[in-house]
């Protein structure tokens, strides 16, 4: 299968079948796209849509978020999970204001230099916000390329330089067409070429898919199991953060002690929140969200 054939089929399928997601609109700003890409990391689309809309309603530009406190970013993040992303997104907004006059930069090197913006996110913003030609490679894209092109059942747990090279080889030379193809590869992996139940009968490249042609062999190595949540430090951190997020002032340690019975695990989880910059001690016996400001006395 030639690269143009593969890309043309997937791009055409995308134009006819893409989900109507709010950050794909023609007038969506680069800042809104950047926010969507950060929120979508390890979080389902259905949970991101309302959070993204609320976030942009409150902070429609980087300068608005940069002027607010880390605590408000953490509160607004709510229960999306991995709340460190909220703090990094605010740090990113501050850097955009300080280095780029409040405008999300369009150069890949400048995007990569922003706090919390890694290889995937920088290329996604460059492609989807500015129509540039870059390989945008997430788990879904790696799986599509591994199966359809290489005939492998999956592409392994992490993105490698070879994944960027293999994906870039599939992109058209024209930047806008390349950006469209990047979105199309991602969509195909998200809704058709899924990890556990691929819908091959709906795939636009089924007839030329190397994995299908080889009989759809199963992975030979260890498979990734869903991460356990109940009883983990992550759950305890979430419970502690929930109490602090709802508070209007410093929270006494005694209140936090009620969240989880295991003293050692609770203390470890609280220390991790402090280390991650999400929580800060007010004194020896109380804590608050980082940068939180007390409400004025009536």
N, C-alpha and C positions, 0 to 999 in steps of 0.2 A: 504494500500500500504506500503510495506516495504521500509526502507531507501535504501538498496542496489538496489532494483528494480528502484526506482525513479532516483537515482544517475547514475546508469548504462545507463538508457535510455537517460538522458539528456547529459551525457558525450559523448555517441556514436553519438548523434545528433550533438553535437558541433564539433566533429572531422570531420564530413562530411559537415557541413554547416557554420562553423564560417567565419565571414568576414575576408578578407585579410587586416589586419591593420598593419602598419609598426612596431609598438612597440611589436607585437607578434612574430617577427622573432626569430630564434634560437640564433642568435649572438647579440641580443640587450643587451646593458649593463644595470646594475642596475640603474645607473644614468639616462639613457634614459627612463627607465620604471617609475622611480620616477617623472621625468618631465611630462611624459604623464598623470600620475594619477593626478597631480596637475592641469594641463591644462584641463582635462576632467571634472573637477568639475563644474557643471552647464553650460557646454558649449558643443554644438553638435560636434560629431566626425568630420563632414565635415569641420568645421572651425578649428578644432585642428590640423588635419594632416599637412597642410602647415606650420602652426606656429611652430609645434613640429619639423619639418624637418629643418626649418630655425634656430631655437634655438639651436639644436644640431650641426648644421654646424658651428655655431659661438662659442658655448661653449660645446664642446664634453665631457668635464670632469668638475666636481665640481670646481676644482682649477681655471679653465679658467674664470668661472663666478665670483668666489670669488675675483679674481683680478680686475674685472671691477667695474664700479660704479653702484649704484642703479638706477641712471638716465638712463643708457643704458639698464638695464633690463626692465624698464618701457617703454622705446621706443620700444624695441624689442617685448614686449608684444602686442603692437599695439591695436587693437580693440577687443581682445578676451573677454573683460568684466571683472569686478571685479579685477582691476589692482593691488590691494593690494597683490594678489597672486604672482606677479612678485617680489615684494620687499621681501616677505617671502621666496620665492624660492632662492633668492640670499642669504638671511640670513642663509638659510638651507645649501647652498653651503659653506659658510664661516665656519659654525659649523662642517661640514664634514671634511674640511681641517684641522681645529684646533684640533678636537677631534679624528679623525679617519684616519689621514694621507691622506686625499683626496679620500678615498674609502667609498662608501655607506655601512653603517654597515648592518650586516645580522641578528642581534639580535633584537627581537621585542622591548624590553625595550629601546635599544639605538635608534631605529627608532622613537619611541614615544617621546623621549627627544629632537628630532630635532625641530627647529623653524618651525611652520606652518604645521607640520605633525601630523594629528589626528588619531583617532582610525581606520577609514577606510583606509587611505593612508598607514599607517604603515603596516597593515596586507596585503594590496594589494602588496606592495613592497616585503614583506617577502615571500608571496606565489608566485607571478609571476616572481620575479627576482631570488629568491633563492629556489623555489620549496618546501616551508615549508607548514605544515598543520596548517592553521589558517582559521577561518570563515571570509570571505571577504564579508561584508554586506553593500550594497548600496540600494538605493530605488528600483532598479530593482530586486535585490535578495530578499528583504523583500516582495515584491509583489508576486513573484513566490512561495515562501515558504508559505505565507499567503493563497494564493489561492489553490495551489495543495495539501498542507498538512493539513492546518487548515480549509479550506473551506470558508475563509473570502474573501471579495472582494478586500480589501487592508489591509495594515499593519500599517496605521496611518502615521503621518507626520514626526516622528523622530525615529531614531534607538534606541532601548532599549536593556538592557542586555539580555532580553528574546529572542530577535531576534538573537543575537550572539549564544546563547545556541541552539536554534532551528536549525540554519544553521549548527552549528558544528556537531550536531547529524546526519546530512545527509552525512558528509564527510567520505570517506574511511580512513582506518587507515594508509595506505601507503602515505607518504607525497606528492610524485609526482602526484599520482592519486587524492589526495585531492586538490592540486593546480589546476589540470585540471578541476575538478568538480566545483571549485569556479569560474573559468572563464566561464564554461558552464552555470551555474545558471545565471550569469550576462548577458551573451549573450542572453539567452532565454527571460529574462525580457525586454531586450532592443529591440529585433526585433520581438518577437512572443507574449509573454504575456504582452503586453503593457497596459498602464493604461486605455486608452479610447476606443481602438479598437483592442482587443486581437484577434489573428488569431488562434483560437482554432483548426481549421482543419489542421493546420501545426504543432501542438504541439506534441512532442514525448511522453508526459504523459497525453494526453487528456483522454484516456480511464480509467485512474486511478486518475484523478484530483478530489479532494473533492469538489471544487467550481463548476465544471461542474455537478457533481453528485447531487448537491443540487439545481440545476436550475439557477446557476449564479446570485445569489441575488445581487442587487445593494447596494452600501454603504448606511447605515442608518444615518450616521452623516453628518456634513457639509463637502462639497467637497472643495478642494483648487482651487481657481480661479487663472488664469494666472496673474502675477504681471503687473500692468500698468507701462509703461515706459515714454510715452510722458508727458512732463510737470513736471516730478518728479525731486527731487534733484539729483537722479542718472543720469538723462539725462544732467542736468546742469554740474555736475562733469565731465561727459564724454566730453562735449564741451570744458570746461576749460582745461582739460588735453590734448585734441587734439591740442589746440593752443600751449601749453607748450611743447608738444612732438615734434612738428614740428620746434620749435624755435632753433636757434643756440647760443642763449645767454639769459640773463634775459629778461623777458617780462614785459613791463610797465603795471601798473594796468589799465591805460586808454585803453590798447588793450584788456585786459580781460573784461573790462566793456562793450565792444561791443558784447560780446558773448551772453548775456541774459539781457533782459530789466529790470526784477524785481531785484532791488538793494538788497533787504533783502534776497531773495532766492539765488542770486548769491554770496553774501557775506557768507551765511551759507554753500554753497557748497564748496567755496574756503577754508573756515576754516576747513571743514571736510577733504579735501585733505591734508592740512597741518597736521592735527591731525593724519591721517593715515600714515604719513611718505612718502607720494608721492610727495609733493611739499614743498618747503621751501622759506621763504622770503629772498631776497638778501639785501634789505633795506626797507625803509618805503613805497616805491612806485613801487617795482618790485618783481617778483617771478621767480623761476626756478624749474625744476625737482630736487628732492633731490639728492645731491651729484654730480650734473652736473658740469663739468669743462668747462670753456670758451675755445673757439677755439684759438689757438695761433695767435697772430697778424702777418700778412704777412710782 
